[in-house]
Amino acid sequence: MRYGRLTQLMQRALAGRYGPDRFSRFLSQGSVGLLILSVLSRWGARPRASALFFSLAMLMLAICYLRMFSTNFEKRQAEEQLYLEKEWAVRDWLSFRKDRFDQRKDYCFFTCPGCKQTVRVPKNKGRIRITCRRCGYSFDKKT
């Protein structure tokens, strides 16, 4: 019974607030990671690093809670959108790197000297002439 009343009280207090989103979740998880680094660096006898990690963790946590309790929905949504754009850019870059790493056994990757386009060719073909599909420049490479 008591738990239900506390939940209702919290819901009324937080009504009209922005609440948690992916950016807030990133900030809170990042602050936990920095707190762990702070503790580990203290064990490693690095007090300045520990204090820096702790300060950054508290700053990230403060920003997280300020965003969650904010009533300025438009500004928080714009921040969230910017964060999502950056997150997807990082995810795309990591996905590209993973795909290239997975293909490393079957293909060689070269950069076209003419237009800087990446060209993929099969491995173990010896010395071959590669023609760039974008600019038509031909160059010889060993695969």
C-alpha positions in Angstrom: 0.0 0.0 0.0 2.8 2.4 0.9 4.7 1.6 -2.3 1.7 2.6 -4.4 1.3 6.0 -2.7 5.0 6.7 -3.2 4.8 5.8 -6.9 1.7 8.1 -7.3 3.6 10.9 -5.5 6.6 10.5 -7.8 4.4 10.4 -10.9 2.7 13.7 -9.9 6.0 15.4 -9.1 7.4 14.4 -12.5 4.3 15.2 -14.6 5.2 17.7 -17.3 8.9 16.8 -17.2 11.0 15.6 -20.2 12.0 12.3 -18.7 14.7 9.8 -19.7 15.7 9.3 -23.4 18.6 7.6 -25.2 20.9 10.6 -24.6 20.1 10.6 -20.9 20.8 6.9 -20.8 24.1 7.4 -22.5 25.1 10.1 -20.0 24.1 8.0 -17.0 25.9 4.9 -18.3 29.0 7.0 -19.2 29.0 8.4 -15.7 29.0 4.9 -14.2 31.9 4.0 -16.5 33.8 7.0 -15.4 33.1 6.3 -11.7 34.5 2.8 -12.2 37.6 4.3 -13.9 37.9 6.7 -10.9 38.0 3.8 -8.5 40.4 1.8 -10.6 42.8 4.7 -11.0 42.7 5.3 -7.2 43.9 1.8 -6.7 46.6 2.4 -9.3 47.9 5.3 -7.1 46.9 8.0 -9.6 44.9 10.6 -7.5 44.8 13.3 -10.2 43.3 10.9 -12.8 40.8 9.6 -10.2 39.7 13.1 -9.3 39.3 14.0 -13.0 37.2 10.9 -13.8 35.1 11.5 -10.7 34.5 15.1 -11.6 33.6 14.2 -15.2 31.2 11.5 -13.9 29.4 13.9 -11.6 29.2 16.5 -14.4 27.6 13.9 -16.8 25.2 12.8 -14.1 24.2 16.4 -13.3 23.5 17.1 -17.0 21.6 13.8 -17.2 19.3 14.8 -14.4 18.9 18.4 -15.5 17.8 17.1 -18.9 15.3 14.6 -17.4 13.7 17.1 -15.1 13.6 19.9 -17.7 10.3 21.3 -19.0 11.8 22.7 -22.2 10.7 19.8 -24.5 11.8 21.4 -27.8 15.4 22.0 -26.7 15.7 18.5 -25.2 14.3 16.9 -28.4 16.8 18.9 -30.5 19.6 17.7 -28.2 18.3 14.1 -28.6 18.2 14.4 -32.4 21.8 15.7 -32.5 22.9 12.8 -30.3 21.1 10.2 -32.5 22.7 11.6 -35.6 26.2 11.3 -34.0 25.4 7.8 -32.7 24.3 6.6 -36.1 27.4 8.1 -37.7 29.6 6.1 -35.2 27.5 3.0 -35.7 27.8 3.2 -39.5 31.6 3.7 -39.3 31.9 0.7 -37.0 29.7 -1.4 -39.2 31.8 -0.5 -42.2 35.0 -1.4 -40.4 33.5 -4.7 -39.3 32.4 -5.6 -42.8 35.8 -4.8 -44.2 37.4 -6.9 -41.4 35.1 -9.8 -42.3 36.1 -9.6 -46.0 39.8 -9.5 -45.4 40.4 -13.2 -46.2 38.8 -13.0 -49.6 39.5 -9.5 -50.8 42.2 -6.8 -51.0 41.2 -3.1 -50.8 43.1 -0.4 -52.7 42.6 3.3 -53.1 42.3 4.7 -56.6 45.1 7.2 -57.2 42.8 9.2 -59.5 39.7 9.8 -57.3 40.6 8.2 -53.9 37.7 5.7 -54.3 38.2 2.4 -52.4 38.4 -0.5 -54.8 37.8 -4.1 -53.7 39.5 -6.9 -55.7 39.7 -10.7 -55.0 42.8 -12.0 -53.3 45.5 -14.4 -54.7 45.1 -13.3 -58.3 48.7 -12.3 -58.7 49.6 -9.0 -60.4 46.4 -7.5 -61.9 45.3 -4.3 -63.6 42.6 -2.6 -61.6 40.2 -0.2 -63.3 38.3 2.2 -61.1 34.6 2.2 -61.8 34.1 5.8 -60.8 36.8 7.6 -62.8 38.1 4.9 -65.2 41.7 5.2 -64.0 43.7 2.0 -64.4 46.6 0.9 -62.1 48.5 -2.3 -61.4 48.6 -4.0 -58.0 49.6 -7.3 -56.6 46.9 -9.2 -54.7 
